[in-house]
Amino acid sequence: MSSEPQALKVHILDKEYLVACPEEEMDALKASAKHLNDKMTEIRETGKVVGIDRIAVMAGLNIAHEALSGGGKSSRTGTRIKKLNSQIDKVLAKYRQAQTH
Protein backbone atom coordinates (compact mmCIF):
# COMPACT_ATOMS: atom_id res chain seq x y z
CA MET A 1 0.00 0.00 0.00
CA SER A 2 1.37 3.43 -0.93
CA SER A 3 1.74 6.12 1.65
CA GLU A 4 0.65 9.72 1.22
CA PRO A 5 3.04 11.72 -0.94
CA GLN A 6 5.62 13.74 0.95
CA ALA A 7 7.61 16.71 -0.24
CA LEU A 8 11.25 16.02 -1.00
CA LYS A 9 13.83 18.66 -1.93
CA VAL A 10 16.12 17.69 -4.77
CA HIS A 11 18.96 19.74 -6.20
CA ILE A 12 19.50 19.69 -9.94
CA LEU A 13 22.02 21.94 -11.63
CA ASP A 14 22.27 24.40 -8.72
CA LYS A 15 18.50 24.72 -8.38
CA GLU A 16 16.28 23.29 -5.69
CA TYR A 17 13.03 21.56 -6.58
CA LEU A 18 10.30 20.35 -4.25
CA VAL A 19 8.86 17.06 -5.50
CA ALA A 20 5.91 15.11 -4.08
CA CYS A 21 6.71 11.44 -3.65
CA PRO A 22 5.43 8.48 -1.61
CA GLU A 23 7.78 7.78 1.29
CA GLU A 24 8.66 4.28 0.04
CA GLU A 25 9.89 5.74 -3.26
CA MET A 26 12.04 8.54 -1.82
CA ASP A 27 15.33 6.67 -2.15
CA ALA A 28 14.61 5.98 -5.81
CA LEU A 29 13.70 9.64 -6.37
CA LYS A 30 16.92 10.78 -4.70
CA ALA A 31 18.94 8.41 -6.88
CA SER A 32 17.10 9.57 -10.01
CA ALA A 33 17.67 13.23 -9.16
CA LYS A 34 21.37 12.57 -8.54
CA HIS A 35 21.68 10.72 -11.85
CA LEU A 36 19.93 13.54 -13.72
CA ASN A 37 22.08 16.16 -11.97
CA ASP A 38 25.25 14.25 -12.85
CA LYS A 39 24.22 13.99 -16.52
CA MET A 40 23.23 17.65 -16.73
CA THR A 41 26.45 18.77 -15.02
CA GLU A 42 28.47 16.63 -17.43
CA ILE A 43 26.73 18.24 -20.42
CA ARG A 44 27.07 21.76 -19.01
CA GLU A 45 30.80 21.25 -18.41
CA THR A 46 31.41 20.44 -22.07
CA GLY A 47 30.41 24.01 -22.88
CA LYS A 48 28.79 22.86 -26.12
CA VAL A 49 25.19 23.22 -24.92
CA VAL A 50 23.91 26.52 -23.56
CA GLY A 51 20.74 27.03 -21.54
CA ILE A 52 19.24 24.88 -18.83
CA ASP A 53 16.32 23.82 -21.04
CA ARG A 54 18.63 22.50 -23.74
CA ILE A 55 20.86 20.82 -21.17
CA ALA A 56 17.79 19.13 -19.65
CA VAL A 57 16.62 17.89 -23.05
CA MET A 58 20.08 16.57 -23.94
CA ALA A 59 20.38 14.82 -20.57
CA GLY A 60 16.91 13.31 -21.01
CA LEU A 61 17.79 12.07 -24.47
CA ASN A 62 21.05 10.56 -23.22
CA ILE A 63 19.34 8.81 -20.32
CA ALA A 64 16.57 7.49 -22.59
CA HIS A 65 19.16 6.25 -25.09
CA GLU A 66 21.07 4.43 -22.33
CA ALA A 67 17.88 2.78 -21.13
CA LEU A 68 16.75 1.73 -24.61
CA SER A 69 20.15 0.58 -25.86
CA GLY A 70 21.00 -1.41 -22.76
CA GLY A 71 23.81 0.80 -21.55
CA GLY A 72 22.31 1.80 -18.23
CA LYS A 73 21.26 0.24 -14.97
CA SER A 74 17.70 -0.07 -16.21
CA SER A 75 18.88 -2.56 -18.81
CA ARG A 76 20.60 -4.68 -16.17
CA THR A 77 17.49 -4.46 -14.05
CA GLY A 78 15.34 -5.51 -16.99
CA THR A 79 17.63 -8.46 -17.68
CA ARG A 80 17.51 -9.47 -14.02
CA ILE A 81 13.71 -9.26 -14.00
CA LYS A 82 13.51 -11.47 -17.11
CA LYS A 83 15.77 -14.06 -15.42
CA LEU A 84 13.66 -13.98 -12.26
CA ASN A 85 10.47 -14.39 -14.29
CA SER A 86 12.01 -17.36 -16.06
CA GLN A 87 12.96 -18.94 -12.74
CA ILE A 88 9.45 -18.34 -11.38
CA ASP A 89 7.94 -19.95 -14.49
CA LYS A 90 10.15 -23.04 -14.04
CA VAL A 91 9.23 -23.40 -10.37
CA LEU A 92 5.54 -22.99 -11.15
CA ALA A 93 5.77 -25.59 -13.92
CA LYS A 94 7.40 -28.07 -11.52
CA TYR A 95 4.75 -27.29 -8.91
CA ARG A 96 1.91 -27.81 -11.40
CA GLN A 97 3.49 -31.05 -12.60
CA ALA A 98 3.80 -32.32 -9.03
CA GLN A 99 0.15 -31.44 -8.38
CA THR A 100 -1.04 -33.53 -11.34
CA HIS A 101 0.84 -36.66 -10.24
NUZA-235054 format. One record per residue: residue in three letters; residue number from 0; chain; z, x, y of N, C-alpha, C, O, CB in turn. Coordinates in Angstrom, 1 decimal, decimal comma. Glycine has a CB too. Layout:
<ALA NUM A <Z X Y> <Z X Y> <Z X Y> <Z X Y> <Z X Y>>
...
// end
This chain:
<MET 0 A <0,0 0,8 -1,2> <0,0 0,0 0,0> <0,0 0,9 1,2> <0,8 1,8 1,3> <1,2 -0,9 0,0>>
<SER 1 A <-0,8 0,6 2,2> <-0,9 1,4 3,4> <0,2 1,0 4,4> <0,6 -0,2 4,5> <-2,3 1,2 4,1>>
<SER 2 A <0,6 2,0 5,1> <1,7 1,7 6,1> <1,0 1,4 7,4> <-0,3 1,5 7,6> <2,6 3,0 6,3>>
<GLU 3 A <1,8 1,0 8,4> <1,2 0,7 9,7> <0,7 1,9 10,4> <1,3 3,0 10,2> <2,3 0,0 10,6>>
<PRO 4 A <-0,4 1,8 11,1> <-0,9 3,0 11,7> <0,1 3,6 12,7> <0,8 2,9 13,4> <-2,3 2,7 12,4>>
<GLN 5 A <0,1 4,9 12,8> <1,0 5,6 13,7> <0,1 6,5 14,6> <-1,0 6,9 14,2> <2,0 6,5 13,0>>
<ALA 6 A <0,5 6,8 15,8> <-0,2 7,6 16,7> <0,0 9,1 16,4> <1,1 9,5 16,2> <0,1 7,3 18,2>>
<LEU 7 A <-1,1 9,8 16,3> <-1,0 11,3 16,0> <-1,8 12,0 17,1> <-2,9 11,6 17,4> <-1,5 11,6 14,6>>
<LYS 8 A <-1,2 13,0 17,7> <-1,9 13,8 18,7> <-2,7 14,9 17,9> <-2,1 15,7 17,1> <-0,9 14,4 19,7>>
<VAL 9 A <-4,0 15,0 18,2> <-4,8 16,1 17,7> <-5,4 16,8 18,9> <-5,7 16,2 19,9> <-5,9 15,6 16,7>>
<HIS 10 A <-5,6 18,1 18,7> <-6,2 19,0 19,7> <-7,6 19,4 19,3> <-7,7 20,1 18,2> <-5,3 20,2 20,1>>
<ILE 11 A <-8,6 19,1 20,0> <-9,9 19,5 19,7> <-10,6 20,1 20,9> <-10,7 19,4 22,0> <-10,8 18,3 19,1>>
<LEU 12 A <-11,0 21,3 20,8> <-11,6 22,0 21,9> <-10,9 21,9 23,3> <-11,4 21,4 24,3> <-13,1 21,5 22,1>>
<ASP 13 A <-9,6 22,2 23,2> <-8,7 22,3 24,4> <-8,4 20,9 25,0> <-7,9 20,8 26,1> <-9,3 23,1 25,5>>
<LYS 14 A <-8,7 19,9 24,3> <-8,4 18,5 24,7> <-7,5 17,9 23,7> <-7,6 18,1 22,5> <-9,7 17,6 25,0>>
<GLU 15 A <-6,6 17,0 24,2> <-5,7 16,3 23,3> <-6,2 14,8 23,1> <-6,5 14,2 24,1> <-4,3 16,3 23,8>>
<TYR 16 A <-6,2 14,4 21,9> <-6,6 13,0 21,6> <-5,5 12,3 20,8> <-4,8 13,0 19,9> <-7,9 13,0 20,8>>
<LEU 17 A <-5,2 11,1 21,1> <-4,2 10,3 20,4> <-5,0 9,4 19,4> <-5,8 8,6 19,8> <-3,4 9,5 21,3>>
<VAL 18 A <-4,7 9,6 18,1> <-5,5 8,9 17,1> <-4,5 8,0 16,2> <-3,5 8,5 15,8> <-6,3 9,9 16,2>>
<ALA 19 A <-4,9 6,8 16,0> <-4,1 5,9 15,1> <-4,5 6,2 13,7> <-5,6 6,3 13,3> <-4,3 4,4 15,5>>
<CYS 20 A <-3,4 6,3 12,8> <-3,7 6,7 11,4> <-2,5 6,3 10,6> <-1,3 6,4 11,0> <-3,9 8,2 11,3>>
<PRO 21 A <-2,7 5,7 9,4> <-1,6 5,4 8,5> <-0,8 6,7 8,1> <-1,4 7,8 8,0> <-2,1 4,7 7,2>>
<GLU 22 A <0,4 6,6 8,0> <1,3 7,8 7,8> <0,8 8,6 6,6> <0,9 9,8 6,6> <2,7 7,3 7,6>>
<GLU 23 A <0,4 7,9 5,5> <0,0 8,7 4,3> <-1,3 9,4 4,4> <-1,6 10,2 3,6> <-0,1 7,7 3,1>>
<GLU 24 A <-2,0 9,2 5,5> <-3,3 9,9 5,7> <-3,2 10,9 6,9> <-4,2 11,5 7,2> <-4,3 8,9 6,1>>
<MET 25 A <-2,0 11,1 7,4> <-1,8 12,0 8,5> <-2,2 13,5 8,2> <-2,8 14,2 9,0> <-0,4 12,0 9,1>>
<ASP 26 A <-1,8 13,9 7,0> <-2,1 15,3 6,7> <-3,7 15,5 6,6> <-4,2 16,5 7,0> <-1,5 15,7 5,3>>
<ALA 27 A <-4,3 14,5 6,1> <-5,8 14,6 6,0> <-6,4 14,6 7,4> <-7,4 15,3 7,7> <-6,4 13,4 5,1>>
<LEU 28 A <-5,9 13,8 8,3> <-6,4 13,7 9,6> <-6,1 15,0 10,3> <-7,0 15,5 11,1> <-5,7 12,6 10,4>>
<LYS 29 A <-5,0 15,6 10,2> <-4,7 16,9 10,8> <-5,7 18,0 10,3> <-6,2 18,8 11,1> <-3,3 17,4 10,5>>
<ALA 30 A <-5,9 18,0 9,0> <-6,9 18,9 8,4> <-8,3 18,7 8,9> <-9,0 19,6 9,2> <-6,9 18,9 6,9>>
<SER 31 A <-8,7 17,4 9,1> <-10,0 17,1 9,6> <-10,2 17,5 11,0> <-11,2 18,1 11,4> <-10,3 15,6 9,5>>
<ALA 32 A <-9,1 17,3 11,8> <-9,2 17,7 13,2> <-9,2 19,2 13,4> <-10,0 19,7 14,2> <-7,9 17,1 14,0>>
<LYS 33 A <-8,5 19,9 12,5> <-8,5 21,4 12,6> <-9,9 21,9 12,2> <-10,5 22,8 12,8> <-7,5 22,0 11,6>>
<HIS 34 A <-10,5 21,3 11,2> <-11,9 21,7 10,7> <-12,9 21,4 11,8> <-13,7 22,3 12,1> <-12,3 20,9 9,4>>
<LEU 35 A <-12,8 20,3 12,4> <-13,7 19,9 13,5> <-13,5 20,9 14,7> <-14,5 21,4 15,3> <-13,5 18,5 14,0>>
<ASN 36 A <-12,3 21,1 15,1> <-12,0 22,1 16,2> <-12,5 23,5 15,9> <-13,1 24,1 16,7> <-10,5 22,2 16,4>>
<ASP 37 A <-12,3 23,9 14,6> <-12,8 25,2 14,2> <-14,4 25,3 14,4> <-14,9 26,3 14,9> <-12,4 25,6 12,8>>
<LYS 38 A <-15,1 24,3 13,9> <-16,5 24,2 14,0> <-17,0 24,2 15,4> <-17,9 24,9 15,8> <-17,1 23,0 13,2>>
<MET 39 A <-16,3 23,3 16,2> <-16,7 23,2 17,6> <-16,5 24,5 18,4> <-17,3 24,9 19,3> <-16,0 22,1 18,3>>
<THR 40 A <-15,3 25,2 18,1> <-15,0 26,4 18,8> <-16,1 27,5 18,4> <-16,5 28,3 19,2> <-13,6 26,9 18,4>>
<GLU 41 A <-16,4 27,5 17,1> <-17,4 28,5 16,6> <-18,8 28,3 17,4> <-19,4 29,2 17,8> <-17,6 28,3 15,1>>
<ILE 42 A <-19,2 27,0 17,5> <-20,4 26,7 18,2> <-20,3 27,1 19,7> <-21,2 27,7 20,3> <-20,8 25,2 18,1>>
<ARG 43 A <-19,2 26,8 20,3> <-19,0 27,1 21,8> <-19,1 28,6 22,0> <-19,6 29,0 23,0> <-17,7 26,5 22,3>>
<GLU 44 A <-18,5 29,3 21,1> <-18,4 30,8 21,3> <-19,8 31,5 21,1> <-19,9 32,6 21,6> <-17,5 31,4 20,2>>
<THR 45 A <-20,7 30,8 20,5> <-22,1 31,4 20,4> <-22,7 31,4 21,8> <-23,6 32,3 22,1> <-22,9 30,6 19,4>>
<GLY 46 A <-22,3 30,5 22,7> <-22,9 30,4 24,0> <-24,3 29,8 24,1> <-24,9 29,7 25,1> <-23,0 31,8 24,6>>
<LYS 47 A <-24,8 29,4 22,9> <-26,1 28,8 22,9> <-26,1 27,3 23,2> <-27,2 26,7 23,5> <-26,7 29,0 21,5>>
<VAL 48 A <-25,0 26,6 23,0> <-24,9 25,2 23,2> <-23,9 24,9 24,3> <-22,8 25,4 24,3> <-24,5 24,4 21,9>>
<VAL 49 A <-24,4 24,2 25,4> <-23,6 23,9 26,5> <-23,2 22,4 26,6> <-24,1 21,6 26,3> <-24,3 24,4 27,8>>
<GLY 50 A <-22,0 22,1 26,9> <-21,5 20,7 27,0> <-20,8 20,3 25,8> <-21,3 20,4 24,7> <-22,7 19,8 27,3>>
<ILE 51 A <-19,7 19,7 26,0> <-18,8 19,2 24,9> <-19,5 18,2 24,0> <-19,3 18,2 22,8> <-17,5 18,7 25,4>>
<ASP 52 A <-20,3 17,3 24,6> <-21,0 16,3 23,8> <-22,0 17,0 22,9> <-22,1 16,6 21,7> <-21,8 15,3 24,7>>
<ARG 53 A <-22,8 17,9 23,4> <-23,7 18,6 22,5> <-23,0 19,5 21,4> <-23,5 19,5 20,3> <-24,7 19,5 23,4>>
<ILE 54 A <-21,9 20,1 21,8> <-21,2 20,9 20,8> <-20,7 19,9 19,7> <-20,7 20,3 18,5> <-20,0 21,6 21,5>>
<ALA 55 A <-20,2 18,8 20,1> <-19,7 17,8 19,1> <-20,8 17,3 18,2> <-20,5 17,2 17,0> <-19,0 16,6 19,8>>
<VAL 56 A <-21,9 17,1 18,7> <-23,1 16,6 17,9> <-23,5 17,7 16,9> <-23,7 17,5 15,8> <-24,3 16,2 18,8>>
<MET 57 A <-23,6 19,0 17,4> <-23,9 20,1 16,6> <-22,9 20,3 15,5> <-23,3 20,5 14,3> <-24,1 21,4 17,4>>
<ALA 58 A <-21,6 20,2 15,8> <-20,6 20,4 14,8> <-20,7 19,3 13,8> <-20,5 19,5 12,6> <-19,2 20,4 15,5>>
<GLY 59 A <-20,9 18,0 14,2> <-21,0 16,9 13,3> <-22,2 17,1 12,4> <-22,1 16,8 11,2> <-21,2 15,6 14,1>>
<LEU 60 A <-23,3 17,5 12,9> <-24,5 17,8 12,1> <-24,2 18,9 11,1> <-24,6 18,8 9,9> <-25,7 18,2 12,9>>
<ASN 61 A <-23,5 20,0 11,5> <-23,2 21,1 10,6> <-22,3 20,6 9,4> <-22,5 20,9 8,3> <-22,6 22,2 11,3>>
<ILE 62 A <-21,3 19,8 9,8> <-20,3 19,3 8,8> <-21,0 18,4 7,8> <-20,8 18,5 6,6> <-19,1 18,6 9,5>>
<ALA 63 A <-21,8 17,5 8,4> <-22,6 16,6 7,5> <-23,5 17,3 6,6> <-23,6 17,0 5,4> <-23,4 15,6 8,3>>
<HIS 64 A <-24,2 18,3 7,1> <-25,1 19,2 6,3> <-24,3 19,8 5,1> <-24,8 19,9 4,0> <-25,8 20,2 7,1>>
<GLU 65 A <-23,2 20,4 5,5> <-22,3 21,1 4,4> <-22,0 20,1 3,3> <-22,0 20,4 2,1> <-21,1 21,7 5,1>>
<ALA 66 A <-21,6 18,9 3,8> <-21,1 17,9 2,8> <-22,3 17,4 1,9> <-22,1 17,3 0,7> <-20,5 16,7 3,5>>
<LEU 67 A <-23,5 17,2 2,5> <-24,6 16,8 1,7> <-25,3 17,8 0,9> <-25,8 17,5 -0,2> <-25,6 16,2 2,7>>
<SER 68 A <-25,2 19,1 1,3> <-25,9 20,1 0,6> <-24,9 20,8 -0,4> <-25,4 21,7 -1,2> <-26,4 21,2 1,5>>
<GLY 69 A <-23,7 20,4 -0,4> <-22,8 21,0 -1,4> <-22,1 22,3 -1,0> <-21,5 23,0 -1,8> <-23,5 21,3 -2,7>>
<GLY 70 A <-22,1 22,6 0,3> <-21,5 23,8 0,8> <-20,1 23,7 1,3> <-19,5 24,7 1,6> <-22,4 24,3 1,9>>
<GLY 71 A <-19,6 22,5 1,3> <-18,2 22,3 1,8> <-17,3 21,9 0,7> <-17,6 21,7 -0,4> <-18,2 21,3 2,9>>
<LYS 72 A <-16,0 21,7 1,2> <-15,0 21,3 0,2> <-15,3 19,9 -0,4> <-14,9 19,6 -1,5> <-13,6 21,2 1,0>>
<SER 73 A <-15,9 19,0 0,4> <-16,2 17,7 -0,1> <-17,1 17,7 -1,3> <-17,0 16,9 -2,2> <-16,9 16,9 1,0>>
<SER 74 A <-18,0 18,7 -1,4> <-18,8 18,9 -2,6> <-18,0 19,3 -3,8> <-18,1 18,7 -4,9> <-19,9 19,9 -2,3>>
<ARG 75 A <-17,1 20,2 -3,6> <-16,2 20,6 -4,7> <-15,3 19,4 -5,1> <-15,0 19,2 -6,3> <-15,3 21,8 -4,3>>
<THR 76 A <-14,9 18,7 -4,1> <-14,0 17,5 -4,5> <-14,9 16,5 -5,2> <-14,4 15,9 -6,2> <-13,5 16,8 -3,2>>
<GLY 77 A <-16,1 16,3 -4,8> <-17,0 15,3 -5,5> <-17,2 15,8 -6,9> <-17,3 15,0 -7,9> <-18,3 15,2 -4,8>>
<THR 78 A <-17,5 17,1 -7,1> <-17,7 17,6 -8,5> <-16,4 17,4 -9,3> <-16,5 17,1 -10,5> <-18,0 19,1 -8,4>>
<ARG 79 A <-15,3 17,7 -8,7> <-14,0 17,5 -9,5> <-13,8 16,0 -9,9> <-13,4 15,7 -11,0> <-12,8 18,0 -8,6>>
<ILE 80 A <-14,1 15,1 -9,0> <-14,0 13,7 -9,3> <-14,9 13,3 -10,4> <-14,5 12,5 -11,3> <-14,3 12,9 -8,0>>
<LYS 81 A <-16,2 13,8 -10,4> <-17,1 13,5 -11,5> <-16,6 14,0 -12,8> <-16,7 13,3 -13,8> <-18,5 14,1 -11,2>>
<LYS 82 A <-16,0 15,2 -12,8> <-15,4 15,8 -14,1> <-14,3 14,9 -14,5> <-14,1 14,6 -15,7> <-15,0 17,2 -13,9>>
<LEU 83 A <-13,4 14,5 -13,6> <-12,3 13,7 -14,0> <-12,7 12,3 -14,5> <-12,2 11,8 -15,5> <-11,3 13,4 -12,8>>
<ASN 84 A <-13,7 11,7 -13,9> <-14,3 10,5 -14,4> <-14,8 10,6 -15,8> <-14,7 9,8 -16,7> <-15,4 10,0 -13,4>>
<SER 85 A <-15,5 11,7 -16,0> <-16,1 12,0 -17,4> <-14,9 12,1 -18,4> <-15,0 11,6 -19,5> <-16,9 13,3 -17,4>>
<GLN 86 A <-13,9 12,8 -18,0> <-12,7 13,0 -18,9> <-12,1 11,6 -19,2> <-11,7 11,3 -20,4> <-11,7 13,9 -18,4>>
<ILE 87 A <-12,0 10,8 -18,2> <-11,4 9,5 -18,3> <-12,3 8,6 -19,3> <-11,8 7,9 -20,1> <-11,2 8,8 -17,0>>
<ASP 88 A <-13,6 8,7 -19,1> <-14,5 7,9 -19,9> <-14,3 8,4 -21,4> <-14,3 7,5 -22,3> <-15,9 8,2 -19,5>>
<LYS 89 A <-14,2 9,7 -21,7> <-14,0 10,2 -23,0> <-12,7 9,7 -23,7> <-12,7 9,2 -24,8> <-14,1 11,7 -23,1>>
<VAL 90 A <-11,7 9,7 -22,9> <-10,4 9,2 -23,4> <-10,4 7,7 -23,7> <-9,9 7,3 -24,7> <-9,2 9,6 -22,4>>
<LEU 91 A <-11,0 7,0 -22,8> <-11,1 5,5 -23,0> <-12,0 5,2 -24,2> <-11,7 4,3 -25,0> <-11,7 4,9 -21,8>>
<ALA 92 A <-13,1 6,0 -24,4> <-13,9 5,8 -25,6> <-13,1 6,0 -26,9> <-13,2 5,3 -27,8> <-15,2 6,7 -25,5>>
<LYS 93 A <-12,4 7,1 -26,9> <-11,5 7,4 -28,1> <-10,5 6,3 -28,3> <-10,2 5,9 -29,4> <-10,8 8,8 -27,9>>
<TYR 94 A <-9,9 5,8 -27,2> <-8,9 4,8 -27,3> <-9,5 3,5 -27,9> <-9,0 2,8 -28,7> <-8,3 4,5 -25,9>>
<ARG 95 A <-10,7 3,1 -27,3> <-11,4 1,9 -27,8> <-11,8 2,1 -29,3> <-11,7 1,1 -30,1> <-12,7 1,6 -27,0>>
<GLN 96 A <-12,2 3,3 -29,7> <-12,6 3,5 -31,0> <-11,4 3,4 -32,0> <-11,5 2,8 -33,0> <-13,3 4,9 -31,2>>
<ALA 97 A <-10,2 3,9 -31,5> <-9,0 3,8 -32,3> <-8,6 2,4 -32,4> <-8,0 2,0 -33,5> <-7,9 4,7 -31,7>>
<GLN 98 A <-8,8 1,6 -31,4> <-8,4 0,1 -31,4> <-9,2 -0,7 -32,4> <-8,7 -1,7 -32,9> <-8,5 -0,4 -30,1>>
<THR 99 A <-10,5 -0,3 -32,6> <-11,3 -1,0 -33,5> <-11,1 -0,7 -35,0> <-11,6 -1,4 -35,9> <-12,8 -0,8 -33,2>>
<HIS 100 A <-10,5 0,4 -35,3> <-10,2 0,8 -36,7> <-8,9 0,4 -37,2> <-8,6 0,7 -38,3> <-10,4 2,3 -36,8>>
// end
